[in-house]
Amino acid sequence: MLPDEGTWRFQLAVEGPEGTGRGSLSVPVGPRPGPPIEASWAVGLLPAIVAVPICLAKRVVAGVRPRSGRGTEPDGRLFAVTSRRAASPSVRSAHRPGC
């Protein structure tokens, strides 16, 4: 993004096996279209600004604890949360060793 309006001139120099080439390119630059950048960011971030406090409030009200990994007991001791599910005969893998 070019910072100012007006005509910008770019000068190029290229060196190759057939020698050096030079050139220039003039680019007219007009005003930036659309709303100011600050307004665009404010509108874009508005859903996150609203959603984060709502989610945090719901989490505090519900008293959510960690679902997996390590957490702490109310007295400050660490505990690990694990879950194991016993495989029932209908859920066991069809793979048999030696086949």
Protein Blocks (a to p, Z undefined) as FASTA:
>chain_A
ZZbgcjdddddddddfkbccdddddddddddedjdfklmmmmmmmmmmmmmmmmmmmmmm
nopacfbhcdddfkopacdddddddddfklpcfbdghZZ
